[in-house]
Amino acid sequence: MGKHYKVQTSILSGRSDANIGFGDLTGLLERLGFTSRIRGDHHIFTKSGVDEIINLQPDGHRSKPYQVKQVRGLLLKYRIGVDNHE
């Protein structure tokens, strides 16, 4: 099982939103084809075919739980995800 698949599974489960590493979350989004730009501590992600813009800020080395929830909503809405065969 690949690292990105594990992070995705953890995000989709919704049980550990406060324990998702910021690097893990941004790495997953990049792996899923999102492009990023950074302005200060704001990491802004966009993707063709996705109307929403994802704006993430780190909370130390962790992701903010409400932002993990936003990412989960987008993954489910647009049916975006990595497969188990990374």
Secondary structure, 3 states (H helix, E strand, C coil): CCHHHHHHHHHHHCCCHHHCEHHHHHHHHHHCCCEEEEECCEEEEECCCCCCCEEECEECCEECHHHHHHHHHHHHHCCCCCCCCC
